């Protein structure tokens, strides 16, 4: 029953909303069927004998693991609680902004962590901890290489992007502005979330479930405190929802930095020198945000032109410059496309 087609007015669930929910369920079933088919081809079965001695400890640790791995989702929930004290529609605006962040989060954050986990597991089983540190450094560099320009570009084109996707019907200019501000504030969480995934993969390989759960709780406390403090600080600028978005980013960076600190104490985190080469991508990301933000302030250009031209142009320039300068991550991506 908590389904609203309008971010401002709300109302009773409509037939269209019910159709959307049914389509979501159907797409999830199709995804499960596709994965089950591929598992059968690899002679893997998701049904089998249950061994209670090994299953029960695993199930008991699931809540702790959830606190560590689902920190971003929990932070969004906590930030929504802070947004409930603001103007009507703020929670929906935060939700819409989170949906736009989900795509790069999945592509550049979750994907790197999922790919790294089996490799880290194999290295840990063979006690190849030097290779594990090197692999962790490569994963974090790839995550930063992809997430920094994505965050910069998404923040720069936030206003026209929101207008293209959502601004119609009762989603008016005020709702579009609030969603864009929330998106800009939460975009800073992208690089933090991206490097957290390989760090969490390394933690899980070593069995540090309590450590990740504790860090997740600290991150949630930081988000909770800032989701009430930052909106007041930005109220003078008539942008309290920007403080909500920034609270999500702050919580993500608290989690990433704590994971880095504690894993470094256990001699598993790569040294800062191992992450060298990220200076050029960082500078280019700053330039991408500056260029897109300045271009989007031009009210004479339609949103379609801003998004349709700026986004691919910036992506092409970023990849070309880093490839010409010999960035290993650009070469790896180019080789992957060639294959």
N, C-alpha and C positions, 0 to 999 in steps of 0.2 A: 503493500500500500504506500510505501514511501517513494513513489515515482512521480516526478513532475516534469512536464515538457517545458515549462516556463521557469527560468531562473529567478524571476521576481514574483510573479503572481501566485504560483503554485496552483492548488486546486485538486479536485478528485482525479484519480487515475482515469485516463481515457482509453478508448479502444486502441488507438495508435500506440500508446505506451505499453499495453498488454502485448501487442504484436511484436514490439521491439524486444520485450523480455522473452517471448517465445522464440524469437529468432536467435537471441543470445544462447538460450539453452540448446537449440538445434545445432548451432555452430560448435558448441562445446562437445556435443555428442559426435559430430563429424570428426573433430580433432582427435577424440579418444579412439574412434574406429580406425583412423589413419595410423595412429601410433601403435595400436594393437596389431594391425596388419603387418607393419614393419617388424614388430617384436617377434611375431610368428615366423617371419622369414629368416630372422637371426636365431631361431630356435630358443627364444626367451619367452618365459611364461610368467604372467603376473599372478596366477593362481598356483598354489602348491602346498606342500606340508608346512604346518606352523610349528616352529620349535619355541616353546614358551621360555626356555632358559635364555635364549638370545633375543626373543621378540619383546618380552616384558621390559627389560632394561632400556631397550630402544624406544618403546612407547612412553616410558616414564620420563625420558629425556626430551621428548618432543616439545612440551611447553617451553622448556629452557631454550631449545634450538629456535623455536618460533620467535622468542623475544629478540634473539640476535639477528636472525635472517630477515625478519619482516619489520625492521625498525622504521623504514620509510613509510610503509602503510600505516603503522601505528602512530607515527608522527603526524601524518595527514589527519588521522582521526582526532588526535589531541588538538591540532591546530584548528580543526573544525569546531571543537568545543570553545576555543577562544573566539572564533568568528561568530559564534552564536550570541555573543554579547554586543555585536556591532549591528549595523543597519540590516533591514530585511533583505534577503537575497545574497548576503555575503558568503554563507555556507555553500550555496550553489555556485557562486563565482569561483570559490576555491576548488570545488569539485571539477568544474570545467577546466580550470588551469591544470589540475593534476592529470586529467585525461590527456592533455596535450604533451605533458612531460613524460607520460608513460611510454610513448613510442621510442624516443632516444634512450630512456632508461632500460627498456628491454633490449634494444639493439646493442648499446654500448656498455651497459652495466651488467645485466643478467647474463648476456651471451658470453662475455669474457669469463665470468665466474664459472659458468656451467662447463665451458670448454676446459678451463684450467683444473677443475676438480679431479678428474680421472688421472691427468698427468701428474698432479701433485701427489695423489694417492700412490701411484706407482713408484715415484721417487722416494717417498717416505718409507714404503715397504722395503725398498732396497737400501735404506739409510744413506741415500744420496742427497744430503742436506745442502751441499754446495750447489748442486744442480737445482734444488728446490728454491733456494734463494735467487738464483739466476732466472729461473722460470717465473718466479713471483715478480721480479723486477721487470721482465719483459711484458708480463700481463698488465702490470700497473702502467707502464709506459704506453702500451697500446690503448688502454682504457682512457688515459689522459689525452692521448693524441686524437681520439675520436670524440670524446665528451666535451673538451674545452671549446672547439669551434661550434659544436652543436648547441651548447648552452649560450654562447655569445650570439649566434645567429637567431636562435629562438627568442632571446630577450630583445634583440634589435627589431625583429619583425612581429613582435607580440601583438601590437595594436591592429595592423591590417589583417593578420592571420585570424585573430578572434572575430573581426568584423566579417570576414569571408565565411567562416565556418558557422557562426552562431547568430549574427546580428540580423534578425528578421522576426516578424510577429511582435511578441511582447518582450523580446530580448532587445532592449533599446540601447541607446548610446551610453547611458550610465552603466548598464550592466556590462557592456563591452569594455568600458574603461576599467571597471573593477576587476574583471577577469584578466585583462592585459597586465594590470599592476600585480595581481597575485602571481601570474605567470612569470613576470620579470623577477620578482623576489625569490620564487622557488627555483628558478633556473640555476641559481648558484649552487644548488644541491647536486646537480648532475655530475660534475667531476668528483665530488666527495663520494657519492653513491657508486660511481664507476670503479674507483680504486678500492672501495670497501669490499666489493664482491670477491676479487682474488684474495684479499686479506682474510675474509671469512672462510674461503675455501681452504686456505692454509691452516686456519684455526681448526676447522672441522677434521682435517686430515690428522692433526695431532690430538684431537679429542678435547679441545679447550671449549667445551660447551658452556660451562659456568662462566668462563671469562667473557664470551660473546654475549651471554644473557645479561651479565652485569653492565657491560658497556652499552647494550641496548637500553637498559633502564636509565642509565645516566643521560643518554641521548634524549630519551622521552621526557625526563625531568627538565632538561635544558629547553626543549621545545615548548613544554607547558609554561615555564616561567616567562619565556620570551613572547609567547603568543598573547600574554596579557600585558606585558610591558611595552613591546614595540608598537602596537597599534596606537597607544597613547602618545608615543613619541612622534608618530607620523600623522597624528590627527591635525596638527597645525598646517600640514600640507594638503589636507583634505584627501589623504591617501592611507587610511588606517589598514586597509587590506594589504597594502604593500608590506606592512610590518608582519602580518600573518604569513605571507610568503617567505619573508626573510627568516622567520622563526623556524620554518621547515628546513631551510638551508643551513641555519646555525646548528640544528640538531644533527643533520647529516654530517657536517664537518666535525662536530664533537665526536661522533661515532668513528669516523675515519681516522682522526688523529689519535684517539685512544687505542684503536686497533694497531696503528703503526707503533705507538709507544710501547705497548705491552709485548707485541711480537718482537720488537727490537731487543727488549730485555731478554727474550728467550733465544736471541741470536738467529732468528728466522727472517726478520725483515731486512730487505736490501739496504745498503748504505746510501746516503744521499748522492754519492758519486755514481752509483749504479743507475740512477734515474737521470743522468745528464742527457742533454739533447732536447729537453722539453722547453728550452728558452724560446726557440723560434716558433713552435706551435702556440706558446702562450702569447707572444707578441702579436702574431697573426690573428689570434682570437680576439685580442683587444681591438685591433684594427677592424675586424669584421663587425664587432658590436658597434664601434663608433660610426662606421660607414652605413650600416643598416639603420641605426637609430637616427642619424642625420637625414638619411633619405626618406625615412618614414614620417618625419616631421613635416614634409612637403605635402600640404593638403590638396594640391592641385592634381597629384597623381593618384589614380585609382588603386584600391587595395590589391586588385588582381595583378596589376603590373608590378607593384612593389614586391609581392611574394613570388610571383612567377618568374621574375627576372633576377631579383637580388639573391634569393636563396641558392639557386643553381650556380649563379655567377661566383658568389663567394666560395661555395664548395669547390668549384673547379680551380679557382685561383689558389685556395689554401692547399689543395692536393698537389697542384703543379709546382708551387714554390717549394714545398717541403720535399717533393720528389727530386727536383733539380738540385736542392741543397744536400741530397743524399741521406734523407731521414730514413732510418731502417724500417720504421712502421709504414711509411709510404711504399717502400719497396715490397714489403710483405703483402700489403693489400694489392699492389699491382700484380705480383706473382700469383696471388690467389685468383684474381680475375682472369689471368691468362690460362690458368688450369681449368 
